[in-house]
Amino acid sequence: MKAFLMYRDRDFDPQALLSRKKRVSRFENPDQEEHLQQLLPWNEKALTQDLRLDILFNAMADGDEFLFDVAKVALLSSLTDRDTVLYRQHILSDCLKHAAIVTDIYQIAKDAIEEERKNFLGYFSRHPKGILHRSVEVLEMFMVRLRRLRDISEHEAEHFESEGFTRLHAMLRQELTGEYFTSVENHLKQLQFRNGVLISAGLGRGNKGTNYVLRKPHKDTRSWTARLFPQRTPAYTFRLHPRDEAGARALSELEDEGLNLVANALAQATDHILSFFQMLRTELAFYIACLNLRARLFQMQAPACLPIPASPCERRLSFSGLYDVCLALTLGKKIVGNDLSGREKSLFIITGANTGGKSTFLRSIGLAYLMMQAGMFVPAESFSSEICDGLFTHFRREEDLTMESGKWDEELSRMSEIVDNLNPNAVILFNESFASTNEREGSEVASQIVRALLNRRIKVFFVTHLLHFAHSFFDERLEEAIFLRAERRPDGTRPFKLSEAEPLRTSYGEDLYNAIFVDRPMPRATSSEKRP
């Protein structure tokens, strides 16, 4: 059985996710641990730092570490296939409409996995009898959970419209029939061996046992009177002395030989059902995380919409009310959004007043691309864009003791690494890049890099205070370029809105100076500071 709630034709790597922490089972070394890192892009740390993604992941997880892991993988492993994005969007729409039902299904899968983990045998898991006993108990518990899934599918399937949920409910009704449950329950009753174990065997070389076969117990067709007054059994029997440890051990070994094959087969059946619950939980976890985030935004009355994705070769960026969802989550309230129509544009140069919302706008663009290409809603009133083939950030870094060279060399080194991993139709977000040298040199380097990127069909968003750089493109009147400016009111306040406008020759740095040194009253000197 497969869930197929993240992709039409493959799983969402549940084993790699579930093994981020150490998992213990019969067939796995307890010290074995796979790393989530292999599922993430090479620039995962830069994206997380520059876009403040941990704030988003925490909001989606709502305190659940497993949801945090799933949300992280889903957002950072962006889809580049438009059909898969729409596939997830339709499933998410069903989840938003029927949140309570989806949460119930997720809880059933989660409970089944947790119950299976509690049923751990330790030392006895190496013996067929112990494996068989555990498998019977786990399967009985699984049957209860599967019946609940079947009941939900019977009563609620008609309310779901997406391809993913329609297929899941059809599969549950087809596979989990009444005959299936009856057959499993009958087998489990027989495998409890309440009347002992019936085994046949032969003698091999050296009178060693061979060809061990577990037999079905004989049906007792005797009348009730015959059972009350049984005749002497025609078979040969023997009894062990209570202190005969060697004899008891020999009988236990014979029993294990007979149970070995059926114990392994039952363990494999248990693992098969467990893997289904693991996949179901993992893939539903993404949508549960989306529901958690939507609930937070609803409380703040912040808008969210399902975006309209286009193919990567187009230039279809257009939105209204787009805002930085991480900033909104931090402040706990709705914040100002921006509008833009950037169709057929590949270069976006953002200038204007300091602390006017330029970096916030840049982060909102990056977050929107990641959320859209994960199949999620986007923090905006409306949003449409082409799908990008990779998202990259080149933000200014503060100097620290770990730097082995100057800031200029560090910027160029990061840029070189990005170029090595670029594909056409990628998106790069620059935030005050190449400003660690003088104006002329920084503008020249930035200009050459941007022109090379545009020639490779890379979409560029560039927040800058480099005047020569911005005006060099503005003076050319490039059709594929658009210039945005952070607004400033006459009284110096910022509305945190961007509009299309020519780059100014000032970023109003004096506003910051006045706010820090002029408008703030000087502190009074304390008695210890006064001169005698």
RODO-2510 file (C-alpha; in nm, 4 decimals, decimal comma):
residues 532
     n   res          X          Y          Z
     1     m     0,0000     0,0000     0,0000
     2     k     0,1218     0,3480    -0,0868
     3     a     0,0079     0,6924     0,0223
     4     f     0,1270     0,9035    -0,2761
     5     l     0,0286     1,2336    -0,1147
     6     m     0,3466     1,4235    -0,2078
     7     y     0,4185     1,2780    -0,5523
     8     r     0,1980     1,0957    -0,7998
     9     d     0,4330     0,8038    -0,8490
    10     r     0,6850     0,7880    -0,5646
    11     d     0,7278     0,8204    -0,1903
    12     f     0,8528     1,1219     0,0005
    13     d     1,1633     0,9381     0,1310
    14     p     1,0071     0,8438     0,4654
    15     q     1,2929     0,6163     0,5694
    16     a     1,5503     0,8923     0,5355
    17     l     1,3314     1,1251     0,7387
    18     l     1,2446     0,8777     1,0102
    19     s     1,6057     0,7740     1,0529
    20     r     1,7324     1,1225     1,1276
    21     k     1,7071     1,0115     1,4852
    22     k     1,8305     0,6700     1,5789
    23     r     1,5693     0,4064     1,5069
    24     v     1,5784     0,0630     1,6658
    25     s     1,4238    -0,2418     1,5029
    26     r     1,4965    -0,6085     1,4493
    27     f     1,6716    -0,5568     1,1198
    28     e     1,8655    -0,2416     1,1984
    29     n     2,1754    -0,1663     1,3972
    30     p     2,0727     0,0599     1,6874
    31     d     2,3749     0,2825     1,6212
    32     q     2,2894     0,3340     1,2534
    33     e     2,1784     0,6866     1,1643
    34     e     2,1104     0,8380     0,8238
    35     h     2,1337     1,2111     0,7821
    36     l     1,8659     1,4464     0,6614
    37     q     2,1418     1,6540     0,5024
    38     q     2,1473     1,4342     0,1918
    39     l     1,7929     1,5499     0,1082
    40     l     1,8737     1,9216     0,1335
    41     p     2,0349     2,1569    -0,1206
    42     w     2,3992     2,2503    -0,0816
    43     n     2,3092     2,6110     0,0145
    44     e     2,0614     2,5075     0,2854
    45     k     2,2476     2,6978     0,5596
    46     a     2,2634     3,0198     0,3581
    47     l     1,8942     3,0037     0,2676
    48     t     1,7973     2,9324     0,6274
    49     q     2,0070     3,2202     0,7595
    50     d     1,9231     3,4809     0,4971
    51     l     1,5488     3,4107     0,4769
    52     r     1,5137     3,3339     0,8513
    53     l     1,3550     3,0015     0,7685
    54     d     1,3781     2,8631     1,1220
    55     i     1,0995     3,1037     1,2200
    56     l     0,8801     2,9545     0,9472
    57     f     0,9712     2,5947     1,0343
    58     n     0,8938     2,6517     1,4025
    59     a     0,5539     2,8005     1,3192
    60     m     0,4733     2,5011     1,0993
    61     a     0,5976     2,2508     1,3580
    62     d     0,4093     2,4047     1,6527
    63     g     0,6497     2,2344     1,8929
    64     d     0,6632     1,8980     1,7120
    65     e     1,0188     1,8076     1,6101
    66     f     0,9042     1,5581     1,3476
    67     l     0,6875     1,8217     1,1772
    68     f     0,9870     2,0569     1,1869
    69     d     1,2011     1,8029     0,9991
    70     v     0,9361     1,7332     0,7368
    71     a     0,8646     2,1031     0,6799
    72     k     1,2360     2,1723     0,6407
    73     v     1,2850     1,9036     0,3784
    74     a     0,9666     1,9885     0,1883
    75     l     1,0475     2,3589     0,1565
    76     l     1,4180     2,3310     0,0845
    77     s     1,3833     2,0515    -0,1723
    78     s     1,1866     2,2738    -0,4094
    79     l     0,9864     2,1182    -0,6889
    80     t     1,0645     2,2158    -1,0459
    81     d     0,7722     2,0284    -1,2007
    82     r     0,4579     2,2405    -1,2370
    83     d     0,2230     1,9401    -1,2402
    84     t     0,3559     1,8163    -0,9057
    85     v     0,3158     2,1638    -0,7550
    86     l    -0,0490     2,1672    -0,8646
    87     y    -0,0917     1,8090    -0,7407
    88     r     0,0105     1,9151    -0,3895
    89     q    -0,1958     2,2329    -0,4068
    90     h    -0,5123     2,0337    -0,4734
    91     i    -0,4363     1,8019    -0,1805
    92     l    -0,3672     2,1028     0,0421
    93     s    -0,7033     2,2517    -0,0597
    94     d    -0,8741     1,9323     0,0590
    95     c    -0,6796     1,9513     0,3855
    96     l    -0,7884     2,3112     0,4434
    97     k    -1,1524     2,2169     0,3825
    98     h    -1,1451     1,8999     0,5951
    99     a    -0,8769     1,9730     0,8537
   100     a    -1,0391     1,7642     1,1291
   101     i    -1,0595     1,4501     0,9127
   102     v    -0,7016     1,4846     0,7893
   103     t    -0,5805     1,5368     1,1458
   104     d    -0,7611     1,2167     1,2520
   105     i    -0,5913     1,0168     0,9756
   106     y    -0,2539     1,1596     1,0741
   107     q    -0,3131     1,0730     1,4403
   108     i    -0,4067     0,7136     1,3520
   109     a    -0,0786     0,6670     1,1648
   110     k     0,1184     0,8362     1,4425
   111     d    -0,0419     0,6211     1,7145
   112     a     0,0272     0,3026     1,5183
   113     i     0,3981     0,3866     1,4867
   114     e     0,4322     0,4789     1,8535
   115     e     0,2546     0,1603     1,9673
   116     e     0,4835    -0,0511     1,7503
   117     r     0,7906     0,1115     1,9066
   118     k     0,6648     0,0373     2,2566
   119     n     0,6321    -0,3311     2,1716
   120     f     1,0067    -0,3976     2,1742
   121     l     1,1491    -0,7337     2,2817
   122     g     1,5182    -0,6536     2,3197
   123     y     1,7118    -0,9779     2,3740
   124     f     1,4160    -1,2021     2,2837
   125     s     1,3838    -1,0412     1,9393
   126     r     1,6564    -1,2785     1,8179
   127     h     1,4470    -1,5892     1,8847
   128     p     1,1721    -1,7030     1,6441
   129     k     0,9232    -1,7557     1,9258
   130     g     0,9796    -1,4022     2,0549
   131     i     0,9567    -1,2555     1,7043
   132     l     0,6341    -1,4446     1,6392
   133     h     0,4761    -1,3355     1,9665
   134     r     0,5665    -0,9711     1,9086
   135     s     0,4476    -0,9773     1,5462
   136     v     0,1102    -1,1204     1,6456
   137     e     0,0583    -0,8475     1,9061
   138     v     0,1676    -0,5711     1,6684
   139     l    -0,0520    -0,7007     1,3854
   140     e    -0,3545    -0,7150     1,6142
   141     m    -0,2934    -0,3511     1,7040
   142     f    -0,2411    -0,2603     1,3353
   143     m    -0,5737    -0,4210     1,2436
   144     v    -0,7526    -0,1888     1,4863
   145     r    -0,5881     0,1160     1,3249
   146     l    -0,6556    -0,0093     0,9713
   147     r    -1,0223    -0,0615     1,0551
   148     r    -1,0422     0,3016     1,1678
   149     l    -0,8843     0,4150     0,8400
   150     r    -1,1318     0,2002     0,6495
   151     d    -1,4254     0,3520     0,8398
   152     i    -1,3067     0,7071     0,7680
   153     s    -1,2660     0,6213     0,4019
   154     e    -1,6153     0,4710     0,3858
   155     h    -1,7870     0,7743     0,5380
   156     e    -1,5731     1,0697     0,4251
   157     a    -1,4245     0,9807     0,0854
   158     e    -1,6993     1,1565    -0,1098
   159     h    -1,6062     1,4908     0,0461
   160     f    -1,2527     1,4889    -0,0973
   161     e    -1,1868     1,6132    -0,4500
   162     s    -0,8100     1,6007    -0,5047
   163     e    -0,6490     1,3236    -0,7047
   164     g    -0,4222     1,2256    -0,4158
   165     f    -0,6942     1,1768    -0,1544
   166     t    -0,9347     1,0190    -0,4035
   167     r    -0,6744     0,7558    -0,4887
   168     l    -0,5844     0,7006    -0,1216
   169     h    -0,9463     0,6409    -0,0199
   170     a    -1,0054     0,4119    -0,3179
   171     m    -0,6990     0,2085    -0,2261
   172     l    -0,8096     0,1749     0,1379
   173     r    -1,1565     0,0541     0,0364
   174     q    -1,0137    -0,1879    -0,2182
   175     e    -0,7382    -0,3360    -0,0015
   176     l    -0,9029    -0,3313     0,3427
   177     t    -1,2124    -0,5380     0,2746
   178     g    -1,4152    -0,7313     0,5282
   179     e    -1,2710    -1,0566     0,3909
   180     y    -0,9190    -0,9217     0,4483
   181     f    -0,9825    -0,8468     0,8163
   182     t    -1,1575    -1,1815     0,8712
   183     s    -0,8704    -1,3727     0,7122
   184     v    -0,6050    -1,1884     0,9131
   185     e    -0,7905    -1,2369     1,2407
   186     n    -0,8284    -1,6121     1,1774
   187     h    -0,4572    -1,6469     1,1031
   188     l    -0,3629    -1,4500     1,4129
   189     k    -0,5793    -1,6747     1,6308
   190     q    -0,4085    -1,9859     1,4911
   191     l    -0,0635    -1,8325     1,5394
   192     q    -0,1229    -1,7903     1,9111
   193     f    -0,0911    -2,1738     1,9425
   194     r    -0,3079    -2,2036     2,2511
   195     n    -0,3101    -2,5857     2,2112
   196     g     0,0596    -2,6195     2,1407
   197     v     0,2732    -2,6222     1,8284
   198     l     0,2460    -2,9024     1,5705
   199     i     0,5722    -2,9578     1,3854
   200     s     0,6894    -3,2296     1,1485
   201     a     1,0552    -3,3075     1,0840
   202     g     1,2832    -3,5747     0,9418
   203     l     1,6188    -3,7215     1,0368
   204     g     1,9275    -3,6276     0,8461
   205     r     2,2910    -3,7251     0,8789
   206     g     2,4005    -3,8072     1,2275
   207     n     2,0339    -3,8249     1,3295
   208     k     2,0089    -3,4485     1,3145
   209     g     1,6700    -3,2945     1,2530
   210     t     1,5897    -3,1671     0,9053
   211     n     1,2934    -3,0459     0,6982
   212     y     1,1148    -2,8770     0,9850
   213     v     0,7601    -2,7845     0,8847
   214     l     0,5000    -2,6033     1,0939
   215     r     0,1644    -2,7794     1,0553
   216     k    -0,1858    -2,6505     1,0985
   217     p    -0,3418    -2,7873     1,4186
   218     h    -0,5909    -3,0694     1,3672
   219     k    -0,9540    -2,9739     1,3997
   220     d    -1,1109    -3,1393     1,6995
   221     t    -1,4231    -3,3080     1,5570
   222     r    -1,5045    -3,5067     1,8686
   223     s    -1,8330    -3,4620     2,0502
   224     w    -1,8403    -3,2839     2,3824
   225     t    -1,8735    -3,6125     2,5685
   226     a    -1,5667    -3,7493     2,3950
   227     r    -1,3758    -3,4411     2,4921
   228     l    -1,4786    -3,4762     2,8566
   229     f    -1,3814    -3,8457     2,8635
   230     p    -1,0961    -3,8754     2,6153
   231     q    -0,9458    -4,2087     2,5278
   232     r    -0,5790    -4,2734     2,5611
   233     t    -0,3940    -4,1019     2,2802
   234     p    -0,2442    -4,3379     2,0222
   235     a     0,0650    -4,1165     1,9781
   236     y     0,3891    -4,1606     2,1652
   237     t     0,4383    -3,9013     2,4389
   238     f     0,7036    -3,8134     2,6907
   239     r     0,7277    -3,5769     2,9822
   240     l     1,0223    -3,3675     3,0995
   241     h     1,1319    -3,3543     3,4575
   242     p     1,0794    -3,0041     3,5994
   243     r     1,4573    -2,9747     3,6600
   244     d     1,5637    -3,1037     3,3183
   245     e     1,7094    -2,7778     3,1847
   246     a     1,8929    -2,9441     2,8968
   247     g     1,5754    -3,1171     2,7792
   248     a     1,3756    -2,7942     2,8019
   249     r     1,6429    -2,6138     2,6025
   250     a     1,6410    -2,8863     2,3376
   251     l     1,2621    -2,8687     2,3021
   252     s     1,2794    -2,4886     2,2774
   253     e     1,5344    -2,5190     1,9961
   254     l     1,3117    -2,7669     1,8126
   255     e     1,0171    -2,5294     1,8483
   256     d     1,2263    -2,2380     1,7162
   257     e     1,3260    -2,4432     1,4119
   258     g     0,9619    -2,5048     1,3308
   259     l     0,8560    -2,1458     1,3932
   260     n     1,1445    -1,9802     1,2148
   261     l     0,9914    -1,9464     0,8668
   262     v     0,6477    -1,8367     0,9828
   263     a     0,8010    -1,5929     1,2334
   264     n     1,0058    -1,4277     0,9580
   265     a     0,7075    -1,4152     0,7230
   266     l     0,4917    -1,2551     0,9916
   267     a     0,7660    -1,0068     1,0782
   268     q     0,7875    -0,9043     0,7127
   269     a     0,4104    -0,8574     0,6989
   270     t     0,4330    -0,6405     1,0106
   271     d     0,7093    -0,4305     0,8573
   272     h     0,5090    -0,3895     0,5367
   273     i     0,2115    -0,2431     0,7237
   274     l     0,4441    -0,0366     0,9425
   275     s     0,6094     0,1147     0,6357
   276     f     0,2660     0,2180     0,5098
   277     f     0,1887     0,3949     0,8378
   278     q     0,5322     0,5602     0,8294
   279     m     0,4799     0,6889     0,4763
   280     l     0,1264     0,8024     0,5540
   281     r     0,2414     0,9885     0,8639
   282     t     0,5411     1,1477     0,6892
   283     e     0,3512     1,2687     0,3860
   284     l     0,0541     1,3916     0,5872
   285     a     0,2960     1,5675     0,8241
   286     f     0,3691     1,8257     0,5549
   287     y     0,0009     1,9145     0,5243
   288     i    -0,0475     1,9164     0,9026
   289     a     0,2426     2,1633     0,9223
   290     c     0,0721     2,3776     0,6569
   291     l    -0,2486     2,3727     0,8626
   292     n    -0,0539     2,4879     1,1689
   293     l     0,0921     2,7808     0,9763
   294     r    -0,2433     2,8743     0,8247
   295     a    -0,3988     2,8815     1,1699
   296     r    -0,1290     3,1226     1,2912
   297     l    -0,1818     3,3532     0,9940
   298     f    -0,5590     3,3384     1,0387
   299     q    -0,5222     3,4555     1,3984
   300     m    -0,3231     3,7557     1,2756
   301     q    -0,5735     3,8179     0,9929
   302     a    -0,2812     3,7918     0,7519
   303     p    -0,3726     3,6891     0,3956
   304     a    -0,2596     3,3712     0,2223
   305     c    -0,3405     3,2401    -0,1241
   306     l    -0,2649     2,9453    -0,3473
   307     p    -0,0243     3,0747    -0,6145
   308     i    -0,0531     3,0234    -0,9881
   309     p     0,2679     2,8538    -1,1094
   310     a     0,3928     2,8843    -1,4661
   311     s     0,6612     2,6916    -1,6544
   312     p     1,0253     2,7891    -1,5837
   313     c     1,0858     2,9331    -1,9295
   314     e     0,8263     3,2088    -1,8789
   315     r     0,8561     3,5376    -1,6891
   316     r     0,5249     3,5678    -1,5066
   317     l     0,5990     3,7307    -1,1698
   318     s     0,2985     3,9271    -1,0452
   319     f     0,1558     3,9671    -0,6966
   320     s    -0,0437     4,1868    -0,4607
   321     g    -0,0099     4,2173    -0,0840
   322     l     0,3067     4,0060    -0,0678
   323     y     0,4706     4,0222     0,2756
   324     d     0,7540     3,8621     0,4736
   325     v     0,5781     3,5821     0,6622
   326     c     0,8712     3,5343     0,9020
   327     l     0,8590     3,8999     1,0062
   328     a     0,4825     3,8754     1,0566
   329     l     0,5271     3,5654     1,2729
   330     t     0,7957     3,7395     1,4776
   331     l     0,5848     4,0503     1,5364
   332     g     0,2667     3,8489     1,5810
   333     k     0,0603     4,0790     1,3607
   334     k    -0,0274     4,1594     1,0024
   335     i     0,2350     4,3701     0,8240
   336     v     0,2463     4,5873     0,5129
   337     g     0,2526     4,4014     0,1815
   338     n     0,3761     4,5036    -0,1633
   339     d     0,2271     4,4901    -0,5115
   340     l     0,4167     4,4307    -0,8326
   341     s     0,3621     4,3404    -1,1953
   342     g     0,6925     4,2115    -1,3257
   343     r     0,5912     4,0132    -1,6322
   344     e     0,8669     3,9661    -1,8880
   345     k     1,1188     4,1086    -1,6385
   346     s     1,4421     3,9398    -1,5337
   347     l     1,6200     4,2144    -1,3379
   348     f     1,4775     4,3877    -1,0300
   349     i     1,6949     4,6602    -0,8771
   350     i     1,5732     4,7890    -0,5408
   351     t     1,7045     5,1149    -0,3970
   352     g     1,5798     5,3811    -0,1593
   353     a     1,5734     5,4887     0,2014
   354     n     1,7527     5,2992     0,4722
   355     t     1,5218     5,0877     0,6927
   356     g     1,2529     5,1343     0,4268
   357     g     1,1709     4,7633     0,3803
   358     k     1,4099     4,6666     0,0996
   359     s     1,5592     4,3616     0,2706
   360     t     1,2164     4,2601     0,3983
   361     f     1,0830     4,2752     0,0421
   362     l     1,3744     4,0629    -0,0780
   363     r     1,3057     3,7973     0,1842
   364     s     0,9366     3,7959     0,0937
   365     i     1,0311     3,7112    -0,2662
   366     g     1,2546     3,4221    -0,1598
   367     l     0,9972     3,2844     0,0831
   368     a     0,7233     3,3057    -0,1797
   369     y     0,9280     3,1011    -0,4281
   370     l     1,0117     2,8333    -0,1701
   371     m     0,6539     2,8063    -0,0449
   372     m     0,5041     2,7986    -0,3944
   373     q     0,7456     2,5291    -0,5102
   374     a     0,6732     2,3171    -0,2058
   375     g     0,3063     2,3121    -0,3060
   376     m     0,2033     2,5485    -0,0267
   377     f     0,0046     2,8683    -0,0080
   378     v     0,1924     3,1981    -0,0318
   379     p     0,1716     3,4953     0,2122
   380     a    -0,0030     3,7348    -0,0261
   381     e    -0,3451     3,8324    -0,1519
   382     s    -0,2533     3,6975    -0,4956
   383     f     0,0660     3,5555    -0,6436
   384     s     0,1685     3,4098    -0,9778
   385     s     0,5148     3,3340    -1,1074
   386     e     0,7178     3,0957    -1,3143
   387     i     0,8876     2,8089    -1,1332
   388     c     1,2573     2,8721    -1,0773
   389     d     1,5263     2,6087    -1,1182
   390     g     1,7061     2,6833    -0,7928
   391     l     1,6958     2,9690    -0,5417
   392     f     2,0178     3,1347    -0,4225
   393     t     2,0952     3,4165    -0,1793
   394     h     2,3990     3,6436    -0,1630
   395     f     2,3433     3,8597     0,1445
   396     r     2,5928     4,0842     0,3130
   397     r     2,7763     3,9124     0,5985
   398     e     2,9094     4,0774     0,9087
   399     e     3,2782     4,0327     0,9793
   400     d     3,3619     3,7689     1,2372
   401     l     3,6647     3,5890     1,3784
   402     t     3,6100     3,2793     1,1628
   403     m     3,6810     3,4659     0,8393
   404     e     4,0129     3,3636     0,6906
   405     s     4,0241     3,6635     0,4558
   406     g     3,8646     4,0054     0,4143
   407     k     3,4952     4,0694     0,3477
   408     w     3,5606     4,1442    -0,0207
   409     d     3,7354     3,8108    -0,0774
   410     e     3,4626     3,6346     0,1178
   411     e     3,1889     3,7893    -0,1007
   412     l     3,3650     3,6876    -0,4214
   413     s     3,4251     3,3365    -0,2895
   414     r     3,0541     3,2891    -0,2110
   415     m     2,9622     3,4267    -0,5528
   416     s     3,1962     3,1789    -0,7194
   417     e     3,0359     2,8909    -0,5319
   418     i     2,6889     3,0037    -0,6417
   419     v     2,7981     3,0255    -1,0061
   420     d     2,9287     2,6676    -0,9897
   421     n     2,5791     2,5467    -0,8988
   422     l     2,3658     2,7668    -1,1253
   423     n     2,1192     2,6491    -1,3861
   424     p     1,9245     2,8581    -1,6363
   425     n     1,5958     2,9935    -1,4961
   426     a     1,7346     3,0121    -1,1432
   427     v     1,6687     3,3078    -0,9103
   428     i     1,9373     3,4966    -0,7143
   429     l     1,8660     3,7438    -0,4358
   430     f     2,1445     3,9977    -0,3740
   431     n     2,1278     4,2071    -0,0590
   432     e     2,3810     4,4940    -0,0544
   433     s     2,6402     4,2701    -0,2179
   434     f     2,9855     4,3930    -0,3285
   435     a     2,9652     4,7007    -0,1056
   436     s     3,2694     4,6094     0,1023
   437     t     3,5001     4,7910    -0,1433
   438     n     3,4820     5,1416    -0,2921
   439     e     3,1805     5,2603    -0,4927
   440     r     3,3432     5,2430    -0,8341
   441     e     3,4967     4,8983    -0,7983
   442     g     3,1874     4,7502    -0,6330
   443     s     2,9611     4,8914    -0,9039
   444     e     3,1809     4,7569    -1,1830
   445     v     3,2020     4,4053    -1,0388
   446     a     2,8290     4,3953    -0,9623
   447     s     2,7439     4,5176    -1,3121
   448     q     2,9549     4,2536    -1,4860
   449     i     2,8184     3,9725    -1,2697
   450     v     2,4560     4,0762    -1,3254
   451     r     2,5017     4,1051    -1,7025
   452     a     2,6560     3,7594    -1,7167
   453     l     2,3677     3,6182    -1,5151
   454     l     2,1070     3,7779    -1,7409
   455     n     2,2773     3,6233    -2,0432
   456     r     2,2295     3,2826    -1,8798
   457     r     1,8567     3,3488    -1,8222
   458     i     1,8990     3,3935    -1,4463
   459     k     1,6431     3,6151    -1,2722
   460     v     1,8095     3,8699    -1,0429
   461     f     1,6771     4,0714    -0,7473
   462     f     1,9346     4,3235    -0,6271
   463     v     1,9038     4,5493    -0,3198
   464     t     2,1831     4,8032    -0,3409
   465     h     2,3202     5,1416    -0,2359
   466     l     2,5721     5,1382    -0,5237
   467     l     2,4630     5,4463    -0,7197
   468     h     2,6769     5,3894    -1,0304
   469     f     2,5605     5,0291    -1,0545
   470     a     2,1896     5,1148    -1,0333
   471     h     2,2067     5,4101    -1,2742
   472     s     2,4156     5,2232    -1,5306
   473     f     2,1208     4,9895    -1,5889
   474     f     1,8579     5,2614    -1,5533
   475     d     2,0239     5,4799    -1,8166
   476     e     2,0234     5,1890    -2,0652
   477     r     1,6427     5,1596    -2,0373
   478     l     1,6556     4,7806    -2,0442
   479     e     1,3169     4,6294    -2,1244
   480     e     1,3817     4,3326    -1,8969
   481     a     1,4698     4,5522    -1,5974
   482     i     1,2409     4,7104    -1,3401
   483     f     1,3480     4,9612    -1,0718
   484     l     1,1845     4,9703    -0,7306
   485     r     1,2386     5,2274    -0,4588
   486     a     1,1590     5,2173    -0,0874
   487     e     0,9310     5,5095    -0,0129
   488     r     1,0016     5,7891     0,2348
   489     r     0,7492     6,0461     0,3460
   490     p     0,8438     6,4152     0,3688
   491     d     0,8581     6,3928     0,7473
   492     g     1,1155     6,1117     0,7246
   493     t     0,8841     5,8237     0,8230
   494     r     0,8793     5,5004     0,6219
   495     p     0,5560     5,3402     0,4970
   496     f     0,7545     5,0205     0,4146
   497     k     0,6126     5,0155     0,0619
   498     l     0,8062     4,9830    -0,2628
   499     s     0,7063     5,1463    -0,5885
   500     e     0,8511     5,1711    -0,9375
   501     a     1,0804     5,4745    -0,9493
   502     e     1,4201     5,5969    -1,0625
   503     p     1,7088     5,5292    -0,8226
   504     l     1,7834     5,8347    -0,6061
   505     r     2,1264     5,9697    -0,5293
   506     t     2,0654     5,9343    -0,1566
   507     s     1,9524     5,6664     0,0855
   508     y     1,8619     5,9234     0,3483
   509     g     2,1319     5,8141     0,5867
   510     e     2,0858     6,1420     0,7710
   511     d     1,7502     6,0120     0,8948
   512     l     1,9325     5,7389     1,0835
   513     y     2,1861     5,9877     1,2150
   514     n     1,9125     6,2206     1,3389
   515     a     1,7183     5,9341     1,4958
   516     i     2,0243     5,8130     1,6847
   517     f     2,2123     6,1291     1,7747
   518     v     1,9826     6,4301     1,7290
   519     d     1,6235     6,3321     1,8070
   520     r     1,7210     6,1214     2,1076
   521     p     1,7576     6,3306     2,4255
   522     m     2,1007     6,3257     2,5825
   523     p     2,1106     6,1252     2,9077
   524     r     2,1653     6,3225     3,2233
   525     a     2,4937     6,2757     3,4000
   526     t     2,4826     6,0892     3,7270
   527     s     2,6396     6,2236     4,0410
   528     s     2,9457     6,0046     3,9905
   529     e     2,9959     6,1489     3,6402
   530     k     2,9749     6,5156     3,7436
   531     r     3,2994     6,6976     3,7629
   532     p     3,3927     6,8457     4,0989
***
